Every structure is written in structure tokens, then in C-alpha cells.
Amino acid sequence: MSSDGRESVLVRTGERVVTVVLNRPDRHNAMSTEMLGRLADVLARLAAPAPESDEAPRCLVLTGAGPSFSSGADTREPDWRDLSRRAVRRARFRSVLSTLHHLPLPTVAAVEGHALGGGLEVALACDLVIAAEGARFGLPELGVGAIPGGGGVHSLLRRVGRGVAADMLLTGARLPAARLAELGGVERLTADGEALPTALELARALARTDSALLSAATRLLRDSGHLDRATALGVEDGYWWGAAVAARDV
């Protein structure tokens, strides 16, 4: 719980979708040490093996309360310039991103307002990004004497290419959602205020897919995107056979 008594991360469930809400709207959901710990706990529970049931979550939607998705790290924390503590926070943040990447269910980011620094890194760590037209994405780290530490540069290189990644990293340029969508970094654009409803609608549709098949398809996307074609086809082959055997045994 944050210092003002508010839960920094909210969790809602329904229709086989779990919605995780970053909940520091007065700070544009800047990620404090406490918030990262809470988020790590929430994701760890989702990652833990659980008995299959009709109510078990099949998709995750990640969003922010208030006007923004997340403005990134909370640089106003009292110990922000303490290097050892910053290293601990970074390790926790990277653990959150790793857990998000390995969750056994597809993940959807619903972005309004700003997704900056670590906020951009969290959004791009999701399988699908739904963004409102007014959303802005950026890496402002150089302007505050830092380097992105959660894989944001790598995500941009893979999603939108070197030139745009270089522009965002070196100049701090903030790209509008429409431009990022043109380049492949955002899957669906919505009117302002509609990112979360659109993401939930998509997540509910995904949740109607067989859970084992949905999980396998999600892992295939994550496991093969960085591979050369021959290796990727080998990975695909394993998932294909797994699905075929499962269908035969139904």
C-alpha cells in the first residue's frame, strides 16, 4: 500500500479476464518501489500453476488509472540517487517484465495519456498494445541522466526499427499513438477514453479460446519472434504437434 493509503496496484477479475490497474493517478502512475513490489506479487500469482477451471483467467489486461498509463520510474522517491537502491529497483523492475513475458496467458496493454520510460517498456512487453489517439510514447531517460533499463530499446528495435528507436532514445522524441501504430508498435487505435473498453472487449474474445491452445499460441509468438526462420519453424513444429495430439485426445 502506498504512503497515502491507496493500493498502488488494483486487480479486477471477470469473464475469464484479469485486469491489473496501476493506481497512482496523481503521479501519472509513476512506478515507485512499493508499486513494483505489489506488481511483482500480482504477476507471480498469475504465473503460478493453478488447476484449470471455467473461471480461471485466460487473458490479462494491464492499464493505468487516471490520465496516463505510466510516466515511468518515480524519480521523486527520497533515495532515487542512491545507486545501490536504484540497482535494487531496476532488478525488481526487470523481474516484473520477465514475469510478464513468461505469463501463460496473452497480455494486452490499454494505454491512455503518457507511456514514458518504464511505462513504455511495460506496455511494449505486452503481447498486444491498444492505445488511445491521444497517447504518447517516449524514452526520456537521457534527459534525467539515465539510460533505459528495462528492455525498451530492444522492444522498439524489434517493433518499429532502428531509426525510430534511435530518434526516441537519443532525442527523447515522444511519438503519438497513430505514428507508432503505422510502424507496428501499436496494434489498435481507439478514441480517447476507449483504450480500456476496447482492450477488455478483445481480451474477452480471446478468453473464449481453449485455454491450452491460447497459451500455446502465445508462447509460440514469444518464443519464435527473435529466431531465424529455420529455427523458428522448428519451434513452431513442437507447438503444432502438441496441439494436434491434444485435439486427438479430446
Buried (B, 14 or more C-beta within 10 A) or exposed (E): EBEEEEEBBBBEEEEBBBBBBBBBBEBBBBBBBBBBBBBBEBBEEBBEEEEEEEEBBBBBBBBBBBEBBBBBBBEEBEEBEEEEBBEBBBEBBBBBBBBBEEBBBBBBBBBBBBBBBBBBBBBBBBBBBBBBBBBBBBBBBEEEEBEBBBBBBBBBBBBBEEEBBBBBBEEBBBBBBBBBBEBEBBBBBBEEEBBBEBBBEBBBEBBEBBBEBBBBBBBBEBBBEEEEEEEBEEBBEEBEEBBEEEEEEE
